[in-house]
């Protein structure tokens, strides 16, 4: 197995991931709070909450799949010039970083933001229905968020372990296409 020549030192990675977590948490918190606060629609707020929970589950699946995947099938796919196979090898070789980013950075941010969006929804509902028991609503919504998150991640973990190769290849193909799309747009803009 070839060693990764661009190994990131643990302290450097910790500093990078700490900064990125802070910046992403600020961005996603501001964005979700702005959208939920300005929508004045409880239904759309619940949809945003579900999207945030689903995003956390998807990234948890990606992180688990990266740690569970074996590198060998991706070498065979890379030899056959399968789109995304080289990126998949990178993911598997850097499974610790991929898992940390997916599970801890994105997953934890989604968990925290889903709680704050839940609190905003309770606030909206308390204004719409002043006589409603806010404490009960808060408890039920918090329990619902926790149940959906944990249940979704439990289901996702078994899938991530049993289908890690397919999941990592799908993620790698998606990132490969996005990378090429943005390169294409950047090259078109530079020609103007």
VOVEX-899068 format. One record per residue (C-alpha): residue number from 1; x, y, z. Coordinates in Angstrom, 2 decimals. Example, Ala and Ser with C-alpha at 12.3 -4.5 7.8 and 13.67 -1.06 7.14 Angstrom:
% VOVEX-899068
     n         x         y         z
     1     12.30     -4.50      7.80
     2     13.67     -1.06      7.14
% end
This chain:
% VOVEX-899068
     n         x         y         z
     1      0.00      0.00      0.00
     2      1.39      3.39     -1.02
     3      1.83      5.90      1.79
     4      0.09      9.22      1.48
     5      2.85     11.77      0.89
     6      0.68     14.67      2.02
     7      0.03     13.48      5.58
     8     -1.49     16.18      7.75
     9     -0.01     16.34     11.23
    10     -2.57     15.71     13.99
    11     -2.07     19.14     15.60
    12     -2.35     20.91     12.27
    13     -5.52     18.96     11.40
    14     -6.99     19.74     14.83
    15     -6.36     23.46     14.27
    16     -7.81     23.34     10.75
    17    -10.91     21.39     11.77
    18    -11.50     23.64     14.79
    19    -11.42     26.76     12.61
    20    -13.62     25.19      9.92
    21    -16.11     23.97     12.50
    22    -16.37     27.44     13.99
    23    -16.82     29.11     10.59
    24    -19.33     26.54      9.31
    25    -21.30     26.63     12.57
    26    -21.54     30.43     12.38
    27    -22.60     30.33      8.73
    28    -25.19     27.56      9.10
    29    -26.56     29.01     12.34
    30    -26.98     32.47     10.81
    31    -28.48     31.05      7.63
    32    -30.94     28.69      9.31
    33    -31.99     31.24     11.93
    34    -32.44     33.94      9.27
    35    -34.53     31.66      7.06
    36    -36.67     30.23      9.87
    37    -37.19     33.63     11.52
    38    -38.13     35.40      8.29
    39    -40.34     32.70      6.81
    40    -43.12     32.97      9.38
    41    -44.25     29.54      8.21
    42    -44.18     26.70     10.70
    43    -44.54     24.10      7.93
    44    -41.50     25.40      6.02
    45    -39.59     25.70      9.30
    46    -40.30     22.02      9.99
    47    -39.12     21.15      6.45
    48    -35.87     23.04      7.07
    49    -35.48     21.19     10.36
    50    -35.95     17.84      8.58
    51    -33.39     18.83      5.92
    52    -30.86     19.67      8.64
    53    -31.48     16.34     10.41
    54    -31.26     14.45      7.10
    55    -27.98     16.22      6.24
    56    -26.49     15.10      9.55
    57    -27.58     11.52      8.88
    58    -26.16     11.52      5.33
    59    -22.79     12.85      6.49
    60    -22.73     10.28      9.29
    61    -23.23      7.57      6.66
    62    -20.38      9.00      4.56
    63    -18.02      9.11      7.54
    64    -18.80      5.53      8.60
    65    -18.54      4.27      5.01
    66    -15.11      5.87      4.61
    67    -13.81      4.03      7.67
    68    -15.46      0.73      6.70
    69    -14.47      0.72      3.01
    70    -11.61     -1.35      1.64
    71     -9.20      0.29     -0.77
    72     -8.75     -2.69     -3.13
    73    -12.05     -2.44     -5.07
    74    -11.31      1.19     -5.88
    75     -7.90      0.31     -7.36
    76     -9.65     -2.12     -9.69
    77    -12.17      0.57    -10.62
    78     -9.40      3.15    -11.14
    79     -7.60      0.73    -13.47
    80    -10.83      0.54    -15.50
    81    -11.00      4.37    -15.48
    82    -14.26      4.42    -13.49
    83    -15.27      7.99    -12.70
    84    -14.56      8.90     -9.08
    85    -12.40      5.86     -8.30
    86     -9.26      7.92     -7.67
    87    -11.21     10.20     -5.34
    88    -12.57      7.14     -3.55
    89     -9.01      5.90     -2.94
    90     -8.20      9.28     -1.42
    91    -11.26      9.03      0.86
    92    -10.36      5.55      2.06
    93     -6.69      6.43      2.62
    94     -7.75      9.48      4.60
    95    -10.67      7.79      6.37
    96     -9.81      9.40      9.72
    97    -10.01     12.91      8.30
    98    -13.10     12.12      6.20
    99    -14.82     10.56      9.20
   100    -13.86     13.44     11.49
   101    -15.13     16.02      9.01
   102    -18.31     14.13      8.10
   103    -19.31     12.81     11.52
   104    -17.88     15.37     13.90
   105    -17.86     18.64     11.96
   106    -20.94     18.42      9.73
   107    -22.82     15.86     11.84
   108    -22.35     17.72     15.12
   109    -23.10     21.10     13.54
   110    -26.36     19.67     12.15
   111    -27.21     18.29     15.58
   112    -26.64     21.62     17.29
   113    -28.40     23.65     14.62
   114    -31.39     21.30     14.59
   115    -31.79     22.04     18.29
   116    -31.66     25.78     17.75
   117    -34.10     25.57     14.82
   118    -36.37     23.50     17.07
   119    -36.21     26.26     19.68
   120    -37.11     28.84     17.02
   121    -40.07     26.71     15.95
   122    -41.26     26.52     19.57
   123    -40.92     30.31     19.77
   124    -43.00     30.74     16.59
   125    -45.66     28.35     17.84
   126    -45.80     30.14     21.21
   127    -46.55     33.39     19.37
   128    -49.19     31.76     17.16
   129    -50.86     29.85     20.02
   130    -50.24     31.83     23.25
   131    -52.29     29.48     25.42
   132    -50.36     26.35     24.41
   133    -48.08     24.62     26.92
   134    -44.64     25.73     25.68
   135    -42.73     23.46     28.05
   136    -44.56     20.40     26.73
   137    -44.08     21.49     23.12
   138    -40.37     22.07     23.73
   139    -39.95     18.64     25.32
   140    -41.85     16.89     22.52
   141    -39.96     18.68     19.76
   142    -36.58     18.04     21.41
   143    -37.46     14.36     21.84
   144    -38.64     14.17     18.22
   145    -35.42     15.74     16.93
   146    -33.33     13.35     19.04
   147    -35.37     10.31     17.97
   148    -35.18     11.14     14.25
   149    -31.46     11.87     14.46
   150    -30.50      8.77     16.46
   151    -32.89      6.47     14.60
   152    -31.73      7.76     11.22
   153    -28.08      7.39     12.17
   154    -28.67      3.87     13.51
   155    -30.28      2.85     10.23
   156    -27.56      4.65      8.27
   157    -24.68      3.03     10.15
   158    -25.65     -0.52      9.22
   159    -26.13      0.56      5.61
   160    -22.79      2.43      5.62
   161    -20.93     -0.64      6.87
   162    -22.58     -3.17      4.55
   163    -22.52     -0.94      1.43
   164    -19.42      1.15      2.07
   165    -17.91      0.63     -1.40
   166    -21.06      1.78     -3.22
   167    -21.54      4.75     -0.89
   168    -17.97      6.00     -1.18
   169    -18.03      5.54     -4.96
   170    -21.30      7.50     -5.19
   171    -19.89     10.32     -3.05
   172    -16.65     10.30     -5.05
   173    -18.47     10.44     -8.39
   174    -20.62     13.30     -7.12
   175    -17.59     15.26     -5.92
   176    -15.72     14.50     -9.16
   177    -18.60     15.90    -11.21
   178    -18.96     18.96     -8.98
   179    -15.23     19.60     -9.18
   180    -15.32     19.41    -12.99
   181    -18.45     21.56    -13.17
   182    -16.85     24.32    -11.13
   183    -13.61     24.03    -13.12
   184    -15.60     24.36    -16.33
   185    -17.46     27.42    -15.03
   186    -14.21     28.98    -13.79
   187    -12.49     28.43    -17.13
   188    -15.47     29.93    -19.01
   189    -15.40     32.99    -16.77
   190    -11.64     33.45    -17.21
   191    -12.01     33.48    -21.01
   192    -14.35     36.47    -20.92
% end
